[in-house]
Amino acid sequence: MQQWPEQPQYQHPHYQAQPQPTELAGTPVMFDVCSFQQVRENVWVDSAGDAVVLDFFNIVPDLPAPLEDPANLQARTSASTAQAGMGLVDMDVIGLDGMPAIRQMVKGPHPRQERGTVYLGSYTVPRATCSVTVKVQCLEGQPTGVREATVFPQFLQQYKGGAASPEEAMAAWAQHPYAYGITGGFPRNHADDPAWDPYFPDHPLSRARRLLGSLACSLRIDPAFKGLQPFWPGR
């Protein structure tokens, strides 16, 4: 039987041993919402303005590959995300409350500003005929591009000892992950690496990763949903 690595459990200051009800009827997931304000039936917002969205889809999941083939799933998702004008930052198959799940981070243009980025992190738990998704949305404020502007000079110095041409360095700085030759969209760059999160704790990407981790502490999945037939493409 496939063993999935559990999502790391980050302790959140408002974490409680028993998750508070999400109050979304018919959704097979519970998580702690005590530090959030509910603004819609399935949307909660914290004091930083970051949002958590819970969705249940009663249709066959639109995934390009099985979770048992993570490399194929990552490559095809990276390509389709770029085609949609966004960019896949990272994606992993993990264990979430004992269930196989997809953890991914996507970025794209800020929806309400000419400049800036939105980061969308999510857990997706697919079954054969339905799925549930918990998504976080963190928006970049002003000024924009601080993380990239800080990291890029260091990258230039380190990449090939600073001897690379500007064109070569730029091509290496930003690339879509998991597959070669993907173009368009919003490519991942070296400043998106999790190693930089501690240096930019208030950056929206750092907040999105931290929020996903805190949700994993209290997220619980209904046993009836766990008992449904597993997902497999084309089944």
DOBA-725294 format. One line per 8 residues: number of its first residue (from 1); for each residue y negated, z negated, x negated of N, C-alpha, C. Coordinates in steps of 0.02 Angstrom, whole numbers, plus 50000, padded with zeros to 5 digits. Example, Ala and Ser with C-alpha at 12.3 -4.5 7.8 and 13.67 -1.06 7.14 Angstrom:
1 = 50284:49610:49340:50225:49610:49385:50165:49610:49340 ~ 50112:49646:49358:50053:49643:49316:49998:49606:49355 $
//
This chain:
1 = 50060:50000:49957:50000:50000:50000:49938:50000:49956 ~ 49890:50043:49972:49829:50048:49932:49789:49983:49935 ~ 49769:49958:49876:49728:49899:49872:49657:49920:49854 ~ 49609:49902:49896:49540:49922:49885:49502:49865:49853 ~ 49461:49879:49802:49421:49825:49771:49370:49799:49821 ~ 49368:49733:49827:49322:49703:49875:49250:49712:49851 ~ 49205:49723:49901:49134:49725:49886:49112:49659:49856 ~ 49076:49658:49799:49052:49595:49771:49012:49555:49822 $
9 = 49023:49490:49823:48991:49446:49871:48928:49415:49841 ~ 48870:49437:49861:48807:49409:49837:48784:49356:49887 ~ 48773:49296:49862:48752:49242:49906:48680:49252:49928 ~ 48668:49253:49992:48602:49263:50020:48574:49195:50038 ~ 48509:49182:50029:48481:49116:50043:48488:49095:50116 ~ 48497:49143:50162:48504:49126:50232:48576:49133:50256 ~ 48623:49140:50210:48693:49149:50229:48720:49087:50264 ~ 48757:49097:50317:48792:49044:50352:48866:49061:50353 $
17 = 48909:49010:50353:48981:49022:50351:49004:49062:50412 ~ 48974:49049:50469:48992:49085:50530:48936:49135:50546 ~ 48950:49201:50544:48898:49250:50558:48872:49244:50629 ~ 48808:49255:50637:48777:49254:50703:48793:49319:50739 ~ 48803:49318:50804:48820:49379:50840:48766:49432:50832 ~ 48788:49495:50826:48740:49549:50821:48711:49567:50889 ~ 48743:49545:50942:48719:49556:51010:48718:49630:51029 ~ 48762:49670:50998:48770:49740:51017:48838:49748:51048 $
25 = 48840:49750:51113:48903:49752:51149:48944:49814:51130 ~ 49009:49804:51123:49054:49859:51109:49060:49878:51036 ~ 49024:49843:50992:49027:49858:50921:49074:49808:50887 ~ 49123:49832:50849:49174:49788:50821:49154:49754:50755 ~ 49090:49737:50747:49066:49708:50685:49018:49651:50701 ~ 49023:49598:50662:48975:49543:50665:48948:49530:50595 ~ 48884:49511:50591:48855:49490:50527:48796:49444:50541 ~ 48776:49408:50490:48723:49358:50497:48655:49392:50505 $
33 = 48621:49378:50560:48555:49407:50572:48500:49354:50578 ~ 48515:49293:50555:48467:49238:50566:48402:49248:50528 ~ 48401:49287:50474:48339:49298:50437:48304:49363:50457 ~ 48327:49394:50511:48299:49457:50534:48269:49450:50604 ~ 48223:49494:50619:48196:49500:50687:48226:49562:50719 ~ 48254:49553:50778:48283:49610:50814:48227:49650:50847 ~ 48222:49714:50831:48169:49756:50857:48196:49809:50906 ~ 48260:49823:50903:48294:49866:50951:48363:49837:50962 $
41 = 48400:49867:51008:48467:49840:51023:48510:49838:50960 ~ 48503:49888:50917:48547:49893:50858:48509:49893:50792 ~ 48446:49868:50793:48404:49870:50733:48373:49802:50721 ~ 48376:49778:50659:48346:49715:50638:48302:49728:50577 ~ 48247:49691:50571:48200:49699:50516:48187:49631:50484 ~ 48184:49630:50417:48169:49567:50383:48095:49562:50366 ~ 48076:49509:50331:48005:49497:50317:47975:49548:50270 ~ 48016:49584:50232:47991:49636:50187:47984:49704:50222 $
49 = 48005:49707:50285:48002:49770:50322:48064:49812:50314 ~ 48115:49786:50279:48177:49823:50270:48220:49816:50333 ~ 48252:49871:50352:48288:49873:50415:48363:49875:50405 ~ 48399:49845:50453:48472:49850:50458:48488:49882:50524 ~ 48529:49934:50523:48547:49972:50583:48623:49971:50591 ~ 48646:49953:50650:48717:49951:50665:48735:50006:50715 ~ 48784:50048:50698:48804:50102:50743:48879:50106:50748 ~ 48903:50119:50809:48973:50132:50822:48979:50203:50848 $
57 = 49022:50243:50817:49032:50313:50836:49102:50322:50864 ~ 49106:50337:50928:49171:50345:50961:49195:50417:50957 ~ 49193:50445:50897:49217:50513:50883:49253:50512:50816 ~ 49291:50564:50803:49326:50570:50739:49274:50572:50682 ~ 49281:50530:50631:49232:50529:50576:49226:50597:50542 ~ 49164:50615:50526:49149:50679:50493:49148:50668:50417 ~ 49206:50653:50389:49212:50642:50317:49249:50700:50286 ~ 49228:50724:50228:49257:50784:50199:49323:50774:50163 $
65 = 49343:50711:50152:49404:50697:50115:49428:50627:50133 ~ 49492:50612:50123:49517:50545:50138:49491:50494:50088 ~ 49490:50431:50108:49469:50378:50064:49517:50370:50005 ~ 49579:50393:50014:49628:50390:49961:49615:50440:49905 ~ 49567:50485:49915:49548:50534:49864:49473:50526:49850 ~ 49454:50470:49818:49382:50455:49810:49344:50507:49770 ~ 49375:50536:49719:49339:50585:49678:49319:50646:49719 ~ 49364:50670:49761:49349:50727:49805:49297:50708:49857 $
73 = 49304:50648:49885:49256:50623:49934:49186:50618:49904 ~ 49181:50592:49844:49117:50585:49811:49085:50653:49796 ~ 49124:50699:49768:49097:50764:49749:49073:50803:49810 ~ 49113:50804:49863:49094:50843:49922:49036:50810:49959 ~ 49034:50744:49960:48977:50710:49992:48913:50721:49952 ~ 48918:50721:49886:48859:50735:49844:48831:50804:49859 ~ 48875:50853:49866:48853:50922:49879:48821:50927:49948 ~ 48852:50898:49999:48825:50903:50067:48760:50864:50075 $
81 = 48753:50808:50039:48692:50769:50042:48634:50808:50011 ~ 48646:50842:49955:48594:50883:49924:48575:50942:49969 ~ 48625:50971:50002:48612:51027:50047:48567:51005:50105 ~ 48572:50942:50124:48531:50915:50179:48462:50893:50156 ~ 48446:50905:50091:48380:50887:50066:48374:50817:50041 ~ 48429:50781:50035:48429:50712:50011:48466:50710:49944 ~ 48484:50651:49923:48521:50644:49860:48566:50583:49862 ~ 48628:50591:49840:48675:50535:49836:48662:50498:49771 $
89 = 48648:50433:49775:48636:50392:49716:48703:50367:49689 ~ 48743:50337:49732:48810:50316:49713:48853:50307:49775 ~ 48918:50309:49765:48965:50305:49821:49032:50278:49794 ~ 49060:50230:49830:49124:50200:49810:49165:50185:49872 ~ 49230:50185:49864:49276:50160:49915:49291:50088:49896 ~ 49278:50043:49943:49284:49971:49928:49323:49937:49984 ~ 49337:49873:49975:49365:49833:50028:49311:49792:50061 ~ 49309:49792:50127:49258:49756:50165:49294:49717:50220 $
97 = 49295:49651:50214:49332:49609:50260:49405:49633:50266 ~ 49434:49652:50210:49503:49674:50208:49516:49744:50232 ~ 49462:49782:50244:49469:49851:50269:49443:49900:50217 ~ 49475:49960:50212:49447:50012:50169:49382:50037:50199 ~ 49331:50042:50158:49264:50061:50182:49229:50102:50128 ~ 49178:50138:50148:49137:50177:50102:49071:50142:50094 ~ 49053:50129:50032:48987:50102:50016:48948:50158:49981 ~ 48891:50175:50009:48852:50229:49977:48777:50214:49980 $
105 = 48742:50244:49933:48670:50240:49931:48642:50311:49927 ~ 48596:50327:49972:48566:50393:49975:48490:50385:49970 ~ 48456:50434:49941:48384:50432:49939:48355:50499:49962 ~ 48293:50497:49984:48260:50558:50007:48186:50548:50013 ~ 48150:50598:50036:48077:50593:50042:48057:50540:50092 ~ 48003:50505:50077:47976:50455:50122:47958:50489:50188 ~ 47980:50461:50245:47968:50495:50309:47896:50491:50334 ~ 47856:50445:50306:47788:50435:50332:47734:50441:50278 $
113 = 47752:50459:50217:47704:50466:50163:47714:50533:50128 ~ 47660:50560:50101:47666:50623:50064:47706:50613:50000 ~ 47699:50554:49970:47736:50537:49910:47778:50475:49923 ~ 47830:50466:49883:47872:50407:49892:47942:50425:49914 ~ 47984:50374:49915:48055:50383:49926:48081:50332:49977 ~ 48129:50353:50017:48166:50307:50060:48236:50301:50032 ~ 48263:50240:50033:48331:50227:50010:48372:50202:50069 ~ 48429:50234:50079:48473:50218:50135:48541:50197:50107 $
121 = 48556:50133:50113:48621:50109:50093:48664:50097:50154 ~ 48729:50104:50147:48772:50096:50206:48843:50076:50187 ~ 48874:50042:50235:48946:50032:50237:48972:50072:50296 ~ 49023:50112:50285:49055:50148:50340:49129:50130:50340 ~ 49153:50107:50398:49224:50090:50405:49254:50140:50454 ~ 49291:50189:50429:49318:50241:50473:49389:50224:50497 ~ 49403:50244:50558:49472:50243:50584:49486:50314:50608 ~ 49544:50325:50636:49565:50394:50653:49520:50428:50703 $
129 = 49495:50391:50753:49456:50422:50806:49387:50392:50816 ~ 49366:50348:50770:49301:50316:50777:49281:50286:50710 ~ 49220:50261:50708:49196:50228:50647:49138:50182:50663 ~ 49126:50135:50619:49068:50091:50625:49029:50093:50560 ~ 48963:50094:50565:48919:50098:50507:48866:50045:50510 ~ 48856:50010:50455:48801:49964:50446:48756:49994:50392 ~ 48694:50010:50410:48649:50045:50365:48587:50003:50351 ~ 48563:50006:50290:48499:49974:50273:48450:50029:50253 $
137 = 48387:50018:50270:48334:50066:50254:48277:50030:50219 ~ 48261:50051:50158:48207:50021:50120:48159:50076:50097 ~ 48095:50067:50113:48044:50118:50099:48003:50099:50038 ~ 47985:50149:49999:47942:50138:49941:47869:50133:49964 ~ 47834:50082:49941:47764:50074:49956:47720:50101:49900 ~ 47658:50081:49901:47610:50102:49849:47604:50049:49795 ~ 47597:50068:49732:47600:50137:49706:47672:50161:49701 ~ 47681:50226:49703:47748:50255:49700:47765:50275:49628 $
145 = 47830:50281:49615:47853:50307:49551:47848:50261:49491 ~ 47835:50197:49502:47826:50150:49446:47891:50143:49407 ~ 47946:50136:49442:48011:50127:49408:48027:50187:49364 ~ 48019:50246:49391:48034:50307:49354:47987:50316:49294 ~ 47922:50302:49305:47873:50310:49252:47885:50262:49194 ~ 47914:50204:49209:47928:50155:49157:47991:50173:49118 ~ 48042:50196:49154:48107:50210:49122:48107:50276:49084 ~ 48070:50325:49109:48075:50393:49080:48057:50395:49006 $
153 = 48003:50363:48982:47989:50366:48910:48045:50338:48867 ~ 48078:50285:48891:48134:50257:48854:48192:50306:48852 ~ 48204:50340:48909:48257:50390:48911:48243:50446:48862 ~ 48181:50469:48858:48164:50524:48812:48177:50504:48739 ~ 48162:50442:48722:48172:50419:48654:48247:50415:48637 ~ 48287:50395:48686:48358:50383:48673:48400:50447:48679 ~ 48380:50493:48722:48421:50553:48733:48418:50598:48672 ~ 48474:50607:48640:48480:50648:48579:48428:50628:48526 $
161 = 48415:50563:48523:48369:50538:48473:48299:50564:48479 ~ 48280:50586:48540:48213:50613:48552:48205:50684:48528 ~ 48260:50716:48508:48256:50784:48480:48266:50839:48532 ~ 48281:50820:48594:48294:50870:48646:48229:50904:48667 ~ 48234:50966:48688:48176:51001:48715:48157:50971:48782 ~ 48094:50980:48804:48074:50952:48869:48118:50977:48926 ~ 48136:51041:48925:48178:51069:48978:48247:51036:48979 ~ 48275:51029:48919:48342:50998:48913:48340:50925:48935 $
169 = 48288:50889:48915:48282:50819:48934:48274:50810:49009 ~ 48233:50852:49040:48223:50847:49112:48287:50862:49150 ~ 48326:50911:49126:48389:50928:49159:48438:50870:49155 ~ 48436:50833:49100:48481:50776:49092:48456:50714:49129 ~ 48391:50709:49139:48361:50651:49173:48382:50647:49245 ~ 48383:50702:49281:48397:50701:49353:48453:50750:49369 ~ 48509:50724:49393:48567:50765:49412:48601:50733:49472 ~ 48628:50775:49514:48670:50750:49569:48736:50724:49539 $
177 = 48760:50667:49561:48820:50637:49531:48885:50667:49558 ~ 48938:50655:49521:49008:50667:49541:49030:50740:49539 ~ 48985:50787:49529:49005:50858:49526:48951:50897:49488 ~ 48973:50948:49451:48926:50989:49414:48899:51046:49458 ~ 48838:51067:49442:48811:51127:49473:48779:51118:49540 ~ 48772:51056:49564:48740:51045:49629:48664:51050:49619 ~ 48632:51088:49661:48559:51099:49655:48525:51079:49720 ~ 48458:51075:49717:48418:51059:49776:48419:50985:49792 $
185 = 48389:50969:49847:48389:50900:49869:48349:50853:49825 ~ 48372:50792:49819:48336:50737:49786:48383:50707:49734 ~ 48388:50737:49675:48439:50716:49627:48431:50643:49603 ~ 48486:50613:49587:48487:50547:49556:48458:50552:49486 ~ 48418:50502:49466:48393:50502:49398:48413:50437:49363 ~ 48400:50432:49298:48424:50375:49260:48391:50310:49281 ~ 48332:50313:49311:48300:50252:49335:48336:50222:49396 ~ 48380:50261:49427:48418:50237:49485:48477:50194:49466 $
193 = 48492:50189:49401:48549:50150:49379:48541:50076:49398 ~ 48594:50044:49421:48589:49973:49441:48567:49927:49384 ~ 48576:49949:49321:48556:49907:49265:48481:49894:49265 ~ 48442:49936:49298:48369:49927:49300:48347:49882:49358 ~ 48391:49866:49404:48371:49826:49462:48339:49759:49443 ~ 48366:49722:49394:48335:49658:49378:48264:49664:49351 ~ 48247:49722:49323:48180:49733:49296:48130:49754:49351 ~ 48157:49776:49407:48114:49798:49463:48142:49768:49528 $
201 = 48141:49701:49534:48173:49669:49592:48142:49687:49659 ~ 48078:49707:49659:48045:49723:49722:48047:49797:49738 ~ 48077:49837:49695:48083:49908:49708:48130:49918:49767 ~ 48118:49968:49811:48160:49977:49870:48234:49989:49854 ~ 48249:50022:49799:48320:50032:49781:48353:49965:49764 ~ 48317:49923:49727:48343:49856:49711:48353:49816:49775 ~ 48304:49820:49819:48309:49782:49882:48367:49807:49924 ~ 48377:49873:49926:48431:49901:49966:48499:49878:49940 $
209 = 48508:49879:49875:48572:49856:49847:48582:49782:49861 ~ 48529:49743:49853:48533:49671:49865:48549:49656:49938 ~ 48517:49693:49983:48528:49682:50054:48600:49701:50074 ~ 48625:49756:50047:48695:49774:50061:48742:49718:50037 ~ 48728:49692:49978:48771:49639:49952:48769:49577:49995 ~ 48710:49558:50019:48705:49498:50061:48740:49507:50128 ~ 48737:49568:50156:48771:49581:50219:48846:49573:50212 ~ 48873:49592:50154:48945:49587:50143:48969:49515:50145 $
217 = 48924:49466:50132:48944:49396:50134:48967:49374:50203 ~ 48934:49399:50254:48948:49375:50322:48980:49427:50367 ~ 48987:49488:50345:49012:49541:50389:49085:49530:50405 ~ 49100:49532:50469:49169:49523:50494:49185:49579:50542 ~ 49247:49604:50539:49269:49660:50580:49320:49636:50631 ~ 49313:49659:50692:49357:49639:50747:49429:49657:50730 ~ 49476:49610:50740:49547:49625:50725:49574:49685:50764 ~ 49549:49696:50826:49572:49753:50865:49552:49819:50831 $
225 = 49492:49821:50802:49471:49881:50766:49512:49890:50703 ~ 49528:49836:50670:49570:49840:50610:49639:49869:50626 ~ 49662:49857:50687:49729:49879:50706:49733:49952:50726 ~ 49676:49987:50730:49677:50058:50749:49707:50100:50693 ~ 49729:50160:50711:49759:50206:50663:49709:50223:50608 ~ 49731:50224:50545:49685:50240:50490:49659:50311:50494 ~ 49602:50322:50462:49572:50389:50459:49610:50433:50410 ~ 49618:50497:50430:49643:50549:50385:49615:50615:50410 $
233 = 49580:50653:50367:49549:50716:50390:49600:50764:50419 ~ 49582:50793:50476:49624:50844:50507:49684:50817:50544 ~ 49689:50751:50548:49747:50723:50582:49741:50735:50657 $
//
